[in-house]
Amino acid sequence: RQERACRAAAAAAPSDLTTQATAALEQAGSALQTAGALMGGAVGGAANALLSKASGGGGATSSVDADADAAGDEEAEDASGAGALLEALRFALDDYAAAVEVRTTIAKWGLAEARKHSLEDRTLRRALFAASRGLAAFATSEPGLDDAVLDRAAEAAEALRDAADPPPAAPPVSNDASVPTSFPLFESFNAIVDEDALAGGAAAVKIVRPADLSAVRPAATVSEVVECLRATADACTLLANDRGNDEKGRWLRISLVEHCALRCLPMPAPLDAPHDACAWATVATNAERVEILRLAALISRQYCSACLSPKEPPTRDADANRYCAAGAFLCVIDAAARLKTIETDTGRDDPFCRRYAGRADRAAAGFAAGAVAGAKVFDAVSSTALLLDPACAAARAATLDYLRSLATKPQIFSWTEAEPIKALAPTDRGLLGEIATELGFPTVTDGVDLLAAYFAGDERDLFDAAPALESFRDAHLGWRMLLAPRLADAVQPPPKRKLWRPGQLATTWTAKKGTMSVKVAGSNQELDPAKLSKAANFLAQGASALKGFFGRGGESELAAPPSSADPSALCGETVKNETDVLYVAKMPTFDGSLGSADAELVLSYLTAPYVRIPLLLQFFSAPARFAALGCAPLQNVLDAALFEPG
């Protein structure tokens, strides 16, 4: 019986498998008798199992039921007599590939026999499904199987699975309907995706570092001024580094710097009217003086980067606050450089500050940095500024008083078209020469003038010995540029709707053959305080400040920004007094809000400085004219008359 079973298996197998099976049978010896006994029992058990399954009834079931019972069926199939038969063949052949081939052949025999019966039988379909899973598991149980053998086993397993759970039949297609022929992306449903790899690493936790805005307090002494400036610089640094809140941090920095300049820092008293109550009349240390100059330069970059926003254009009141804050800081750094320190009498204070204040080894009046040119620019731009904050009006008056008290001193850092920034003016050369001579530095080497190299920092020796000179130079230039009527004309706005980083607005000074250049680190733009505006060159003229505004003399050579309360601008022709109003050919009607008679009254009031405020308020307080303030141009006229200093 075992000989007939083995010969039948060998005859049905391929030629190479027949050779292997015959050789294995010849070599098996006594082991073949044991295998035969096992095979006999297995065949008998398989036959009995098949007969019992065939005799049992059962209707058709769905593939879902077969999937649910697949694991149990596989275990039953492995424990059946067929499993014992296959193990006996594997033992007899002693070849894993041959055993897979035999099991594949047996699977094909079983499928052919099953197709002779009704495949609607639930028991038969479950047996075919279990045989498919068992064949696939057996063929992949050991590595190294030949691809051809594995392909034949896979083909047989798929045939068993399709017979047990046939795919649904395609619905009938009419002549008008399109036939779905391919589904190229359907295999993505079976793709095995590693969800853990898709998750990625954990997001970095954002650390919010709050800025201590309350640390910026009013200062009454030089030590408190240092603390106030340091608190302002530290808070601005934290706000500038909060990348997620650029717009919010920008406004906080602007408000903080303006609060520091207009309400916290004490304004110095004019030099021609000193008083002991002034905080800058006290004695400080040289370290505090140098620190004030360094912090003022740093805050100027913070303030400039916050004001240069590409998202929102500046307003008139915001520009007015900027003018007053810049003017206040110009006075503060000048007063800091003139401070009398405890090292002054010993000669161990900063050489630049000692000579700037006129406390050198010989009597001198000292110097003033851009006081005349800066006062002209500040007076021009602020005369028509909308000063809504009373602190701005007070700071403007104090700034003009202090800068005008410096007009009699020798002017350094004028930086006008007559004395451009690219070349050292005679007074600049005189001051640098005195400092270099005092410290023993040469002013000329091999016929090359070294003063420009000292001032630009190409030769660092002078700055190392007099550090206040570098800080004063950068602070003065930074706040002078912030006096521009349009800041975008003075400093290039940032690209791509972002804010400049404060470090990108640092200045880079170079000197070549006595010619200096100043560039912004971030944009490589050249800075020139002599050209603060494309529309009006405030520093190009060397004449006196505004004269004749509202009839106070001749025309000024410094053109201030137009005022909304200027009757000449409203009429389109020159109007200086009430007589000129009578000769205006066509009165402005302000979008029909006022008649010709009322418009003539308004223009007449605007020609009288200061008196126009109560006259205009009384005019618009009348019930018949109150509704006219709904016109935006009239609102601007009233705002300018009330809040512009003139």
C-alpha positions in Angstrom: 0.0 0.0 0.0 2.8 2.4 0.8 4.6 1.5 -2.4 1.5 2.3 -4.5 1.0 5.6 -2.7 4.6 6.7 -3.2 4.6 5.6 -6.9 1.4 7.5 -7.5 2.8 10.6 -5.9 6.0 10.2 -7.9 4.1 9.7 -11.2 2.1 12.9 -10.6 5.1 15.0 -9.7 7.4 16.7 -12.2 10.3 14.8 -13.6 12.9 16.3 -11.3 10.7 15.6 -8.3 10.2 12.0 -9.5 14.0 11.5 -9.6 14.3 13.0 -6.1 11.4 10.9 -4.7 12.8 7.7 -6.2 16.3 8.3 -4.8 14.8 9.1 -1.4 12.7 6.0 -1.5 15.6 3.8 -2.3 17.7 5.3 0.5 15.0 5.4 3.1 15.2 1.7 4.0 13.6 1.0 7.3 12.5 4.6 7.6 10.3 4.1 4.6 8.3 1.3 6.4 7.6 3.7 9.3 6.7 6.5 6.8 4.4 4.0 5.0 2.6 3.2 8.2 2.1 6.8 8.9 1.0 7.5 5.4 -1.5 4.6 5.6 -3.0 6.0 8.7 -3.0 9.5 7.3 -4.8 8.4 4.1 -7.3 6.5 6.1 -7.9 9.5 8.4 -8.1 11.9 5.4 -10.6 9.7 3.6 -12.8 9.3 6.7 -12.7 13.1 7.2 -13.6 13.8 3.6 -16.4 11.3 3.7 -17.8 12.8 6.9 -17.6 16.4 5.5 -19.2 15.3 2.2 -22.1 13.5 4.0 -22.8 16.5 6.2 -25.3 19.2 4.9 -24.9 22.9 4.9 -25.9 25.8 2.8 -23.8 28.5 1.3 -22.2 31.2 3.5 -20.4 34.4 2.9 -16.7 35.1 2.8 -17.0 37.0 6.1 -17.9 33.7 7.8 -15.0 31.9 6.2 -12.6 34.6 7.3 -13.9 34.5 10.9 -13.4 30.7 11.1 -10.1 30.6 9.0 -7.8 30.3 12.0 -9.7 27.4 13.5 -10.0 25.7 10.1 -6.3 25.9 9.6 -5.6 24.3 12.9 -8.1 21.5 12.1 -6.5 21.0 8.7 -3.0 20.9 10.2 -4.2 18.3 12.8 -6.0 16.1 10.2 -4.7 13.1 8.5 -3.6 15.1 5.5 -1.1 16.9 7.8 0.3 13.6 8.9 0.5 12.5 5.3 2.6 15.5 4.3 4.9 15.2 7.3 5.5 11.5 6.3 6.3 12.6 2.7 8.7 15.3 3.9 10.4 12.7 6.2 10.7 10.3 3.3 11.9 12.8 0.7 14.1 14.8 3.2 13.7 17.9 1.0 11.7 21.0 1.8 11.3 22.1 -1.8 10.1 18.6 -2.8 7.6 18.6 0.1 6.2 22.0 -1.1 5.8 20.6 -4.6 4.0 17.5 -3.3 1.7 19.7 -1.2 1.0 21.9 -4.1 0.2 18.9 -6.3 -2.1 17.5 -3.6 -3.8 20.9 -3.4 -4.4 20.9 -7.1 -5.9 17.4 -6.9 -8.2 18.4 -4.1 -9.3 21.5 -5.9 -10.1 19.4 -9.0 -12.1 16.9 -6.9 -13.9 19.8 -5.1 -15.0 21.3 -8.4 -16.9 18.1 -9.2 -19.2 18.9 -6.3 -21.3 21.9 -5.5 -19.2 24.8 -4.3 -22.2 26.2 -2.5 -21.6 23.8 0.3 -20.4 25.8 3.3 -18.3 23.0 4.8 -16.5 22.5 1.5 -15.8 26.2 1.0 -14.4 26.4 4.5 -12.1 23.4 3.8 -10.8 25.1 0.6 -10.2 28.3 2.4 -8.3 26.5 5.2 -6.3 24.6 2.6 -5.3 27.9 0.9 -4.0 29.4 4.1 -2.3 26.2 5.1 -0.5 25.9 1.7 0.7 29.5 1.9 1.9 29.2 5.5 3.8 25.9 4.7 5.4 27.4 1.6 6.7 30.4 3.5 7.7 28.6 6.7 11.3 28.3 5.7 13.6 30.7 3.8 15.6 30.0 0.7 12.8 28.3 -1.4 13.2 28.5 -5.1 11.2 31.3 -6.8 9.6 29.0 -9.3 8.5 26.6 -6.6 7.1 29.5 -4.6 5.2 30.9 -7.6 3.5 27.5 -8.2 2.5 27.3 -4.6 1.2 30.8 -4.6 -0.8 30.1 -7.7 -2.4 27.0 -6.2 -3.2 28.9 -2.9 -4.8 31.7 -4.9 -6.9 29.2 -6.9 -8.1 27.6 -3.6 -9.0 31.0 -2.2 -10.9 32.1 -5.3 -12.8 28.8 -5.3 -13.7 29.2 -1.6 -14.6 32.9 -1.9 -15.2 33.9 -5.6 -15.0 37.6 -6.4 -18.4 39.3 -7.0 -19.7 39.2 -10.5 -19.6 42.4 -12.4 -23.0 44.0 -12.9 -24.4 44.0 -16.4 -23.3 47.0 -18.4 -25.6 48.7 -20.9 -24.5 50.1 -24.2 -24.5 53.7 -22.8 -22.6 53.0 -19.6 -18.8 53.0 -19.4 -17.1 49.8 -18.4 -14.6 50.2 -15.5 -11.5 48.4 -16.8 -8.7 49.5 -14.4 -8.2 50.8 -10.9 -4.6 52.0 -10.8 -4.7 53.3 -7.2 -6.7 50.5 -5.6 -3.5 48.7 -4.4 -2.8 51.6 -2.0 -5.6 50.2 0.3 -3.3 47.2 0.9 -0.2 49.2 1.5 1.5 48.6 4.8 2.3 52.0 6.3 4.4 52.6 9.5 2.3 55.1 11.4 5.0 55.6 14.0 7.4 56.8 11.3 4.8 59.3 10.0 4.3 60.8 13.4 7.8 62.3 13.4 9.6 63.8 16.4 8.0 65.8 19.1 7.4 69.5 18.5 9.7 71.8 20.4 8.0 73.5 23.3 7.8 77.3 22.8 9.2 79.1 25.8 7.5 82.4 26.4 9.8 84.9 28.0 7.7 87.8 29.3 9.3 91.3 29.1 9.3 93.3 32.2 7.7 96.5 30.9 7.2 97.9 34.4 10.9 98.1 35.0 11.1 101.2 32.9 10.5 103.8 35.5 11.1 107.6 35.7 14.7 108.5 36.5 15.9 111.3 38.7 19.6 110.5 38.9 22.3 109.3 36.4 22.3 105.9 38.0 18.6 105.6 37.6 19.0 106.7 33.9 21.3 103.8 33.4 18.8 101.4 35.0 16.0 102.8 32.9 17.9 102.5 29.6 19.1 99.0 30.4 15.5 97.9 31.3 14.3 99.3 28.0 17.0 97.6 26.0 16.4 94.2 27.7 12.6 94.4 27.2 13.0 95.4 23.6 15.4 92.5 23.0 12.8 90.0 24.4 10.0 91.5 22.4 12.1 91.5 19.2 13.0 87.8 19.7 9.3 86.8 20.1 9.0 85.7 16.4 5.4 84.5 16.8 4.1 88.0 17.7 6.1 90.3 15.5 3.3 92.8 15.0 2.3 92.9 18.7 5.9 93.1 19.8 6.6 95.9 17.3 4.0 98.1 18.8 5.1 97.3 22.3 8.7 98.3 21.5 7.5 101.5 19.9 5.4 102.4 22.9 8.1 101.4 25.4 10.9 103.5 23.7 8.6 106.5 23.5 7.6 106.1 27.1 11.2 105.9 28.1 12.2 109.0 26.0 9.2 111.2 26.8 8.3 110.3 30.4 11.1 108.5 32.1 14.4 110.2 31.0 15.0 113.6 32.5 15.5 116.3 29.9 18.8 118.3 30.3 18.6 122.0 31.1 19.9 124.4 28.5 23.6 125.2 28.9 22.8 128.9 29.1 20.3 128.4 31.9 21.6 125.7 34.1 20.0 124.8 37.4 21.0 122.4 40.2 17.8 120.4 40.0 18.8 119.0 36.7 19.7 115.3 36.9 22.6 115.8 34.5 24.2 118.4 36.8 25.1 115.6 39.3 28.4 113.8 39.4 28.5 110.3 37.9 31.2 107.7 37.0 32.9 107.3 33.6 31.5 103.8 33.3 27.9 105.0 33.7 28.5 107.7 31.0 29.9 105.2 28.5 27.1 102.8 29.3 24.4 105.4 28.6 25.9 106.1 25.2 26.1 102.4 24.3 22.5 101.7 25.4 21.3 104.8 23.5 22.8 103.4 20.3 21.3 100.0 20.9 17.8 101.4 21.6 18.0 103.5 18.4 18.3 100.2 16.4 15.5 98.6 18.3 13.2 101.6 17.7 14.1 101.9 14.0 13.5 98.3 13.3 10.1 98.5 15.0 9.1 101.7 13.1 10.0 100.3 9.7 7.0 98.1 9.2 6.2 97.0 5.6 2.6 96.0 6.6 1.2 99.3 7.9 2.0 102.8 6.8 2.9 105.3 9.5 0.3 107.9 10.7 0.8 111.6 11.4 0.6 111.2 15.2 3.0 108.2 15.1 5.5 110.3 13.1 5.2 113.1 15.6 6.0 110.8 18.5 9.0 109.5 16.6 10.3 113.1 16.0 10.0 114.0 19.7 11.5 110.7 20.9 14.5 111.1 18.6 15.0 114.7 19.6 14.9 113.8 23.3 17.5 111.1 22.8 19.8 113.5 20.9 19.7 115.8 24.0 20.3 112.9 26.4 23.4 111.6 24.6 24.8 115.1 24.4 24.2 115.7 28.1 25.7 112.3 28.9 28.9 113.1 27.0 29.2 116.4 29.0 28.7 114.7 32.4 31.2 115.6 35.1 32.5 112.3 36.5 34.5 111.5 39.6 37.4 110.7 37.3 37.4 114.1 35.5 39.9 115.8 37.8 42.2 112.8 37.8 42.4 112.7 34.0 41.3 109.1 33.9 37.9 109.6 32.3 37.2 109.0 28.6 39.5 111.3 26.5 36.7 112.0 24.0 34.1 113.1 26.6 36.7 115.2 28.4 37.5 117.2 25.3 33.9 117.2 24.1 32.8 118.9 27.3 35.8 121.3 27.3 37.5 119.9 30.4 40.8 119.1 28.8 44.2 120.2 30.0 43.6 123.7 28.5 40.6 125.9 28.6 38.2 125.3 25.7 34.5 125.8 25.0 34.0 122.2 24.0 32.0 121.0 21.1 28.4 120.3 20.1 27.4 117.4 17.8 25.1 118.5 15.0 23.2 120.9 17.2 22.6 123.5 14.6 21.7 121.2 11.7 19.7 118.9 14.0 17.8 121.8 15.5 16.8 123.0 12.1 15.6 119.6 11.0 13.7 119.0 14.2 12.0 122.4 14.2 11.0 121.9 10.6 9.5 118.4 10.8 7.8 119.0 14.2 6.3 122.4 13.4 3.5 120.7 11.5 3.5 117.4 13.4 0.3 116.3 15.1 1.3 116.3 18.8 -1.7 114.4 20.4 0.3 113.5 23.5 1.1 116.4 25.9 4.4 114.7 26.7 5.4 115.2 23.1 4.7 118.9 23.2 6.8 119.3 26.4 9.6 117.2 24.9 9.6 119.3 21.7 10.0 122.5 23.7 12.7 121.2 25.9 14.6 119.7 22.9 14.5 123.0 21.0 15.7 124.9 24.0 18.6 122.6 24.6 19.8 122.3 21.0 19.6 126.1 20.5 21.8 126.6 23.6 24.5 124.6 21.8 24.5 126.7 18.7 27.5 128.9 19.9 29.9 125.9 20.3 32.0 124.5 17.5 29.9 122.0 15.6 31.0 118.5 14.9 29.1 115.7 13.1 27.1 118.3 11.1 26.8 115.9 8.1 25.2 118.4 5.8 25.8 118.8 2.0 28.3 121.5 2.8 30.1 119.1 5.3 29.2 115.6 4.1 29.6 112.5 6.1 32.1 111.0 3.6 34.8 113.5 4.6 35.8 114.8 8.0 35.0 118.4 8.6 37.7 120.8 10.0 36.1 120.6 13.5 35.9 116.8 13.3 39.6 116.6 12.3 40.5 119.0 15.1 38.8 117.0 17.8 40.2 113.6 16.5 43.6 115.1 16.2 43.5 116.3 19.8 42.5 112.9 21.1 45.1 111.1 19.0 47.8 113.5 20.1 46.9 113.1 23.8 47.0 109.3 23.6 50.2 109.3 21.5 48.7 107.9 18.3 50.2 109.1 15.0 47.9 111.2 12.7 49.9 110.6 9.5 51.9 107.6 8.5 53.9 107.5 5.3 52.0 110.5 4.0 48.6 108.8 4.7 46.1 110.6 6.9 44.9 108.2 9.7 42.2 110.4 11.2 39.5 109.0 8.9 40.6 105.4 9.6 40.4 106.2 13.3 36.9 107.6 13.0 35.7 104.7 10.8 37.1 102.1 13.1 39.5 100.6 10.5 42.2 101.5 13.0 40.7 100.2 16.3 43.4 101.6 18.5 41.7 104.9 19.1 38.3 103.4 19.9 39.9 100.9 22.3 41.4 103.9 24.2 38.3 106.1 23.9 35.3 103.8 23.7 32.8 106.6 24.3 33.7 108.0 20.8 32.4 105.0 18.9 29.2 104.7 21.0 28.5 108.5 20.7 29.1 108.3 16.9 26.6 105.4 16.4 24.0 106.8 18.8 24.1 110.3 17.3 23.8 108.9 13.7 21.0 106.5 14.6 18.8 109.2 16.2 19.6 111.7 13.5 18.3 109.3 10.9 15.1 108.9 12.9 14.3 112.6 12.4 13.5 111.9 8.7 10.1 113.1 7.7 9.6 109.7 6.0 11.6 107.0 7.7 11.5 104.8 4.6 13.5 107.5 2.7 16.3 107.4 5.3 16.5 103.7 5.9 15.3 101.1 3.4 12.3 99.1 4.6 12.7 95.3 5.0 11.8 93.0 2.1 9.1 90.3 2.0 6.8 91.9 4.6 9.1 91.1 7.5 10.7 93.2 10.2 14.4 94.1 10.3 16.3 92.5 13.1 17.9 95.1 15.3 21.4 93.7 14.5 20.7 94.1 10.8 20.4 97.9 11.2 23.9 98.2 12.7 26.1 100.5 10.8 29.3 99.5 9.1 31.9 102.3 8.7 34.8 102.1 6.2 37.5 104.5 5.1 39.5 104.4 1.9 42.0 107.1 1.0 40.4 109.5 3.4 36.8 108.9 2.1 34.4 107.3 4.5 31.1 105.4 3.8 28.4 104.3 6.2 26.2 101.3 5.3 23.5 99.3 6.9 24.6 95.8 7.7 21.3 94.1 6.6 20.6 95.9 3.3 24.0 97.3 2.4 22.4 100.7 2.0 24.4 103.8 2.3 23.3 106.3 5.0 23.6 110.0 4.6 21.9 112.3 7.1 22.2 115.1 4.5 19.4 113.4 2.5 16.7 112.6 4.9 13.8 112.8 2.4 13.3 112.6 -1.4 10.6 115.1 -1.2 12.4 117.7 0.9 16.1 117.9 1.6 16.0 119.4 5.1 19.8 119.5 5.6 20.7 120.8 2.1 20.1 124.4 3.2 22.3 126.2 5.6 19.9 129.0 6.4 18.1 129.7 9.6 15.1 127.7 10.8 11.6 128.4 9.9 10.8 132.1 9.6 7.7 133.7 8.5 5.4 130.8 9.2 1.9 132.3 9.4 3.3 135.7 8.5 6.4 135.8 10.7 8.8 137.1 8.1 10.2 135.8 4.8 9.8 132.3 3.4 11.8 129.6 5.1 14.5 127.7 3.2 13.5 124.6 5.1 10.3 123.2 3.7 8.2 121.6 6.5 5.6 118.9 5.6 2.3 120.4 4.6 -0.2 121.2 7.3 -3.9 120.4 7.1 -4.6 123.8 8.7 -2.6 125.8 6.2 -5.0 128.1 4.3 -2.7 128.3 1.3 -2.8 124.5 0.9 -6.6 124.5 1.3 -7.1 127.3 -1.3 -4.4 126.3 -3.8 -2.9 129.8 -3.7 -0.9 132.0 -1.3 -2.9 133.1 1.7 -1.0 134.8 4.6 -3.6 137.1 6.2 -7.2 138.0 6.1 -6.8 140.3 3.2 -5.5 137.5 1.0 -8.7 135.5 1.9 -10.8 138.3 0.4 -9.1 137.8 -3.0 -9.5 134.0 -3.1 -11.5 133.3 -6.3 -13.0 130.0 -5.3 -13.6 129.0 -1.7 -13.2 125.4 -0.6 -16.5 123.8 0.3 -15.2 120.7 2.0 -17.4 118.3 0.0 -20.4 120.6 0.4 -20.2 120.7 4.2 -19.8 124.4 4.4 -21.1 127.3 2.3 -18.9 130.0 0.8 -19.5 132.4 3.7 -18.6 129.8 6.4 -15.6 128.6 4.4 -14.3 132.2 4.3 -14.7 132.5 8.1 -12.7 129.2 8.6 -9.9 130.4 6.3 -9.8 133.8 8.1 -9.5 132.0 11.5 -6.6 129.8 10.2 -4.5 132.9 9.4 -4.3 133.9 13.1 -1.9 131.6 15.1 -3.1 130.5 18.6 -6.2 132.7 18.4 -7.7 130.3 15.8 -8.1 127.6 18.5 -11.0 129.3 20.4 -12.4 130.8 17.2 -12.7 127.4 15.5 -14.1 125.7 18.6 -16.8 128.4 18.9 -17.5 128.2 15.2 -18.1 124.4 15.1 -20.0 124.4 18.4 -23.0 126.0 16.8 -25.7 123.4 16.2 -26.1 124.4 12.6 -22.4 123.8 11.9 -21.7 120.8 14.2 -22.8 118.3 11.5 -20.1 119.7 9.2 -17.4 117.8 11.2 -18.6 114.6 9.6 -16.4 115.7 6.7 -12.9 114.1 7.1 -11.0 117.1 5.6 -12.7 119.4 8.2 -11.7 117.0 10.9 -8.1 117.2 9.8 -8.3 121.0 9.8 -9.5 121.1 13.3 -7.0 118.5 14.5 -4.1 120.4 13.0 -5.3 123.7 14.5 -5.5 122.2 17.9 -2.5 119.9 18.1 0.1 121.3 15.6 2.7 123.5 17.4 3.2 125.8 14.4 
